[in-house]
């Protein structure tokens, strides 16, 4: 069969400050009609540039310097897209009409001031000669097809009224409304939660079959590839390293880079002693900084490092009306209790909006809870952090530090690395400038960065390097407990392994306690010893890593686990089990887990050290966690 | 939505009341009153002052009463449409201002349209052709316009018009039409004169708006939704008008609150230089000579326009931007 799209020896060059950057160096591959080709590689490998070249959406400073992109258009005529001017009529006809694209960031890919109906129908009216009413009807049908429960209402909604998953559905509707022959999906699910990701993948697969279109799937997630692709193309630094059928590449990867990529992905089935192999390993010297930890007595260590009891927090959305202010209560954290032992890595997993970040803010006393207490073990004394006065709190802050999710916005772009790393020391008035310089050097060694970089500004570092700067900053005060809030979710897989290994080594070597927050179960599995699962503000299950993954009891945990795409052909996603978001609705959980207004649920120990939230009278009561 | 509008309108009442107090305090703040500066002026010219006449006038205008009473009297008058009496012009304020108001509004509205007409195409061009020669050239012109004071530009133009064309470009119409009722000839004379003050007054505003539009549009052009729209196959011109420009308009709407009062008060100094028969110089004069009711009326009028302008721009923003309309009231 003739390919739908044939890329032959494509070269793309970027002009940056009078120098040339070769973004693509001789890329060739075919996309057969109706098939899914996955383009795999880390950021900067040229995946997105390839897609932009196909769409004629290259930035102004990029030029195709060689090669062809042969596209068989709907009249069975072969067009060379590489030779077409990007703003030509012919190219505009192809874009959106015959080749469509969806993007990674559903939150910003839609215009906030135009309705979904307007944006979806726009492509239709551009490319098809169609009466207005009929076009709107087709748009409604498309919205229905991608899973909007009420297409009529969806036509009139704005993007900011929708959740991330629904926005991505709207994007899909927009891309597919003209029934294109090829859909380019650029990291379509990277920004989404696992269960939403699974739903979107399922939808993509279903629509592909219904519309008989080819898909070019760009991703760095090998789990997604395993579940969707027919053929795989692996890219690195603008070149294709390896290509072949999914089966061939996954069972017998031959190129070392692909092998390395497989070894870098955290999986649920690796043993506790196994380490991830980073694609870009870094050298770091954890003992560069002498930790003068005071030797703690056994008695101290038997007390939990952090004990959280019965935390509640509710936010109110004010709705203004005549003479009254109705406040709609949004409970964000409900009855959360757990303990973190000294030196333990405690994982907290849950989807976005489940209250993870609110919880972490309350632990740092950045927010006050409505109820509950947080006891911190301060040299054998359990102190309630909400009862501390400001001076004591400042002292305790030295013991607890945060590592943030976004390495780009968490570093002040106007401060040098040195200033960033020593800022905590300055705030807490520790040491003089010579000491700061000494500390900063040691910290840089610790996270595997060259101390000569201290004078640079954050913008000259990659995402992974920035995250390491953030880690160095968190370590500057020699904390005992670190809250890692999604520290790797903004990073590439190849970088992810490197950061995870660093964090894991730091924790073990320095005896740190971690609260490790993530939505990625595989990451949590790799780092955490005990894991709590959070859903809609409540902890639904707490267990050791082994127990949780071997025997998840709560329906929500089970649903989460079944939604993780695994880079293994023998464990495909079970699309039938992925109910449309039902697993995260407490009302639809089966007894004894169901949550009804009248019934009280609480965490109950169903087996040693394995707690599950259940209706309180379903099991003989034991003490609460 | 209706609740919101009613609430905002009701809120304007206390706001304006406070403004009126402040206004009154300000016009009363300099020592003395109009009659005293009037006496001083007469005495400096060597004329004698009739004490009885002054006392009569003082009583007539209520200047001998306590401040609070004067304020209440003034405010009460305004509420009934009586803006008081101008000492200097010796006639009711509404009559003094009324004559000039038409021309002022004409000049200002023409200036605003001039600004928009020039600024929008240039701003869009500059943003879409960033760092091109065209952009640099227009940016240079823009900075020049921004940096040149209006009155200086007015003087320069007066000079050149006189030297090269031998005409005086001051005023808003040929002399024979001043004080005459409106006619076609008068209108055409006005239109012939109008373009100079419009260009002079509008230049810096245009330049400023080009800069702001360019900056706003550049921000929006980077956004992902623009790429999404391009990926749909939208032609470039249509795309820019429909998406980024629409989102870059917010600043422009928010500006209305500031534009409305400047219709009345804008460009006083330029108006003085060009001897335009607008309200700007009159207000300046009234403030100088402590013509309290005239000055007070002006200030009140400007404040009212500001408050109304802000309301209008808030409502327009609400209509234009669904994010404001639908997300309002959400708080943590």
Interface residues (C-beta under 8 A of the other chain):
Chain A: X55 X57 X87 X92 X93 X94 X95 X96 X97 X100 X101 X103 X105 X108 X109 X110 X111 X112 X113 X114 X115 X122 X123 X126 X127 X158 X160 X161 X171 X174 X175 X315 X316 X317 X318 X319 X320 X321 X322
Chain B: X3 X223 X224 X225 X227 X228 X229 X230 X231 X232 X233 X234 X235 X236 X242 X243 X246 X247 X320 X321 X322 X323 X326 X327 X329 X330 X331 X332
